[in-house]
Amino acid sequence: MTGVLEKILASKRAEVARLGPPNTTLPRRGGVDVRASLRTKNSLALILEIKKRSPSAGQLSTALSVGERGCAYARGGAAMVSVLCDAPFFGGSWDDLAEARGALDADGLSTSLLAKEFILDPKQLDHARAYGADAVLVIVRIAPDRVRTLVEEALKRELEPLVEVANEDELRAALDAGARVVGVNARDLDTLEMDSVRAARVLAAIPDDVVAVHLSGLRRPEDVTSLAATRADAALIGEVLMREDDPTDLLKRMKAAADFYLPVGE
């Protein structure tokens, strides 16, 4: 690994080394079936992401609070809300996760919540669980020898691991580790370059009994419509909505595009 990813991981290793136990524990939510929410009939499920900045996009909108944006996404049809928890590179925190959870609960919204973090140690899973997540990101690229352990430890904490891969070798590692939800990142974490052809190829190789998620690169409703006709069950949309101070209109068009595709014969 080189470049941005190695800088992120060096920072994360230092952070994990000093990470203590969570200082809060939110009540466990019942009735949240993450996999079912990401596999809906005749629709591409949308995972909508909250991040304040990123190495590739720079500064993004903070006109809405984390809680306000999370509720706007849920009311707009998000199957899941993803919250960045890394501070140095993405401007996030575990407190952001808790804020999103609190706002969703206060509005009676049952939308599932993903803790998007660079998970290297089960201590981070304890924080994801304590601060209100229903699911957690596990990235094969950054911990190839610990994927099985992290998947098993997440499930022990009643967290659904969304296991991120970039190529066929990483997909095999995710499946061997017992992943039930696999996300294919169209962006290479080392170079930050997009490769939609590679992503499409890897998505097509995901077994039918595993939830398939497309990660990164969707910018227009037309992109969503095209993806909805593929193997993907769900897709993550982040930066394009995070550039909008009020995402309502664009989200409405994205959701309409996600619901547009109907399989032949339906």
SVG drawing of the C-alpha trace seen along z (x, -y; Angstrom):
<svg xmlns="http://www.w3.org/2000/svg" viewBox="-45 -26 49 46">
<polyline fill="none" stroke="black" stroke-width="0.4" points="0.0,0.0 1.2,-3.5 0.1,-7.1 -3.1,-8.2 -4.2,-4.8 -0.9,-4.2 -1.1,-7.7 -4.7,-6.9 -3.6,-3.6 -0.6,-5.0 -2.9,-7.5 -5.4,-4.8 -2.9,-2.4 -1.8,-5.2 -5.4,-6.0 -6.3,-2.3 -3.3,-2.0 -4.7,-4.6 -8.4,-3.8 -10.1,-3.1 -13.5,-1.6 -16.6,-3.4 -17.8,-6.1 -21.5,-5.5 -23.7,-2.6 -26.9,-3.3 -29.7,-0.8 -29.8,2.0 -32.4,1.5 -34.6,4.4 -36.1,5.5 -33.3,4.1 -32.6,6.7 -29.7,5.1 -29.5,7.7 -33.3,7.6 -33.1,3.8 -30.4,4.0 -32.2,6.5 -35.5,5.0 -37.7,6.3 -37.7,4.2 -35.4,1.5 -31.8,0.7 -31.4,0.1 -29.5,-3.1 -26.9,-3.6 -26.5,-7.3 -23.3,-8.6 -22.5,-11.4 -19.0,-12.7 -17.7,-16.2 -14.6,-15.9 -12.4,-13.3 -8.9,-13.1 -10.5,-12.8 -13.3,-15.4 -11.9,-17.9 -14.4,-19.8 -18.1,-18.9 -21.2,-20.5 -21.9,-20.9 -25.0,-23.1 -27.0,-20.4 -26.0,-18.7 -25.2,-15.0 -28.6,-14.3 -30.5,-16.6 -28.8,-15.0 -29.3,-11.5 -33.1,-12.1 -33.3,-13.8 -31.7,-10.7 -34.0,-8.3 -37.1,-10.2 -35.9,-10.4 -35.8,-6.6 -32.3,-5.5 -32.1,-1.8 -29.1,-2.6 -27.3,-5.7 -23.5,-5.5 -21.5,-7.7 -17.8,-8.3 -16.1,-7.9 -12.5,-8.9 -11.5,-12.4 -8.2,-13.3 -9.1,-12.5 -12.9,-12.6 -13.9,-14.9 -16.0,-12.3 -16.2,-10.8 -18.0,-8.2 -20.1,-11.1 -21.3,-11.7 -22.5,-8.1 -24.3,-8.5 -25.9,-11.8 -27.2,-10.2 -28.6,-7.3 -30.3,-9.6 -31.9,-11.7 -33.2,-8.7 -34.7,-7.3 -36.2,-10.6 -38.0,-10.8 -39.1,-7.2 -37.0,-6.2 -35.9,-2.6 -33.3,-3.1 -30.2,-1.0 -26.9,-2.7 -23.4,-1.8 -20.3,-2.8 -17.8,-3.5 -14.4,-3.3 -11.0,-1.7 -11.4,1.3 -8.2,2.8 -9.1,4.1 -12.2,5.4 -11.9,2.4 -13.3,0.4 -16.2,2.8 -17.0,2.2 -17.3,-1.5 -19.4,-1.0 -21.8,1.1 -21.9,-1.3 -22.5,-4.4 -25.5,-3.0 -24.4,-1.1 -26.3,1.8 -23.5,2.6 -19.8,1.9 -17.4,1.7 -14.6,4.2 -12.1,3.6 -10.1,6.6 -7.3,4.4 -6.3,3.0 -6.5,6.2 -6.2,9.2 -5.0,11.5 -7.7,10.5 -10.8,10.4 -12.3,13.6 -11.7,12.5 -13.2,9.1 -16.3,10.6 -16.8,13.1 -16.2,10.5 -18.7,8.1 -21.4,10.8 -20.8,11.6 -21.7,7.9 -24.8,8.2 -23.2,5.9 -23.6,6.9 -20.2,6.6 -20.2,5.0 -17.0,6.4 -15.3,4.2 -13.3,5.7 -11.8,4.3 -10.8,7.4 -11.5,11.1 -8.8,12.2 -10.3,9.9 -13.7,11.2 -12.5,14.8 -11.1,13.7 -14.3,12.0 -16.4,15.1 -14.0,17.4 -14.4,15.2 -18.1,15.7 -19.2,12.3 -22.9,12.1 -22.8,8.5 -20.0,7.6 -19.3,4.2 -17.2,3.6 -15.3,0.3 -15.0,-1.2 -12.3,-3.5 -8.9,-2.1 -7.9,-2.9 -4.3,-3.3 -4.5,-5.5 -8.0,-7.0 -8.6,-6.3 -12.0,-5.0 -12.4,-1.8 -16.0,-1.0 -15.2,1.9 -13.3,3.7 -16.1,3.0 -18.7,4.4 -16.7,7.6 -16.2,8.2 -19.9,7.4 -21.0,10.0 -18.9,12.7 -20.6,12.3 -22.8,15.4 -26.5,14.9 -27.0,15.7 -24.7,12.8 -25.9,9.1 -23.9,7.2 -23.2,3.5 -21.6,1.1 -19.4,-1.5 -18.3,-4.9 -18.6,-6.8 -22.4,-7.3 -23.0,-11.0 -26.1,-11.2 -29.6,-9.6 -28.6,-7.9 -25.7,-6.2 -28.1,-4.8 -30.5,-3.5 -27.7,-1.8 -26.5,-0.1 -30.0,1.0 -30.0,3.3 -26.9,5.2 -26.1,7.8 -26.0,5.0 -28.6,5.2 -27.6,1.8 -25.3,-1.1 -23.6,-3.7 -23.9,-7.4 -21.8,-9.9 -20.0,-12.8 -22.5,-14.0 -25.2,-14.4 -22.7,-15.8 -22.0,-18.7 -25.6,-19.7 -26.6,-22.0 -30.1,-20.7 -30.0,-17.2 -33.8,-16.8 -34.2,-17.4 -31.2,-15.4 -32.0,-12.6 -35.6,-12.4 -34.2,-12.0 -31.7,-9.4 -34.4,-7.4 -36.7,-7.6 -33.8,-6.2 -33.2,-3.4 -36.8,-2.4 -37.0,-2.7 -35.7,0.7 -38.1,3.6 -36.9,7.1 -38.2,8.5 -41.5,10.2 -42.3,8.3"/>
</svg>
